Amino acid sequence: MSEGNEPHTVHRDGVWLNEVGGAQVGDRYDHKDAAVSAGRELAIERKLEHHIHGLDGRVHEKNSYGNDPRPSR
C-alpha cells in the first residue's frame, strides 16, 4: 500500500494505476508505461518523488522531481 503524498505506480486487479496516500488518482491503464508516464507527470507537477512498483508489489524504481534532500554530486 502506498503512503504519504507521493505518487506510486502500482498493479492492482489486473491493471496499472497511480495512488497517492493509498487512494487511486487518475485513470486505470492496461500498460505499465502509460501509468508510469501519468505518475511521472503528477510527481513533476507536485515536485515529489515517484515510486514505481513491479508486479511483485515491491518498489523497483524511484525518481525525484524536486525537494530532494540529498545534495547533488
C-alpha positions as CSV (number, residue, x, y, z in Angstrom):
1,M,0.0,0.0,0.0
2,S,1.3,3.5,-0.8
3,E,1.5,6.0,2.0
4,G,2.1,9.8,2.2
5,N,1.6,12.3,-0.6
6,E,4.0,10.8,-3.1
7,P,2.6,9.1,-6.2
8,H,3.1,5.3,-6.5
9,T,2.5,3.5,-9.8
10,V,1.1,0.0,-8.8
11,H,-0.5,-3.0,-10.4
12,R,-4.0,-3.8,-8.9
13,D,-6.7,-6.2,-10.1
14,G,-5.1,-6.7,-13.5
15,V,-4.5,-3.0,-14.3
16,W,-1.8,-0.4,-13.6
17,L,-2.8,2.8,-11.8
18,N,-1.4,5.6,-9.6
19,E,-2.1,6.0,-6.0
20,V,-1.4,8.9,-3.5
21,G,-2.0,8.1,0.1
22,G,-3.4,4.7,-0.8
23,A,-6.2,6.2,-2.9
24,Q,-6.3,6.0,-6.7
25,V,-5.7,9.1,-8.6
26,G,-6.3,9.4,-12.3
27,D,-7.2,6.6,-14.8
28,R,-6.5,2.9,-14.9
29,Y,-4.1,1.6,-17.6
30,D,-3.7,-1.7,-19.4
31,H,0.1,-1.0,-19.8
32,K,2.6,-0.1,-17.2
33,D,4.3,2.5,-19.4
34,A,1.2,4.6,-19.7
35,A,0.6,4.5,-15.9
36,V,4.3,5.4,-15.2
37,S,4.0,8.4,-17.6
38,A,0.9,9.7,-15.8
39,G,2.6,9.1,-12.4
40,R,5.7,11.0,-13.6
41,E,3.6,14.0,-14.7
42,L,1.9,14.0,-11.3
43,A,5.2,13.9,-9.4
44,I,6.7,16.7,-11.6
45,E,3.6,18.9,-11.1
46,R,3.8,18.4,-7.3
47,K,7.6,18.3,-7.1
48,L,7.7,14.9,-5.4
49,E,9.3,11.5,-5.6
50,H,7.6,9.0,-7.9
51,H,7.7,5.3,-6.7
52,I,7.3,2.7,-9.4
53,H,6.3,-0.8,-8.3
54,G,6.6,-4.1,-10.1
55,L,4.1,-6.9,-10.4
56,D,5.6,-8.3,-7.2
57,G,4.4,-5.1,-5.3
58,R,8.0,-4.0,-4.5
59,V,9.4,-0.6,-5.4
60,H,11.6,-1.2,-8.4
61,E,12.5,2.4,-9.2
62,K,12.2,5.9,-7.5
63,N,12.6,9.2,-9.3
64,S,12.7,12.6,-7.6
65,Y,11.3,15.7,-9.2
66,G,12.1,18.4,-6.6
67,N,12.7,18.9,-2.9
68,D,15.4,16.2,-3.0
69,P,17.1,16.4,0.5
70,R,20.3,14.8,-0.9
71,P,22.9,17.1,-2.3
72,S,23.8,16.9,-5.9
73,R,27.1,15.3,-6.9
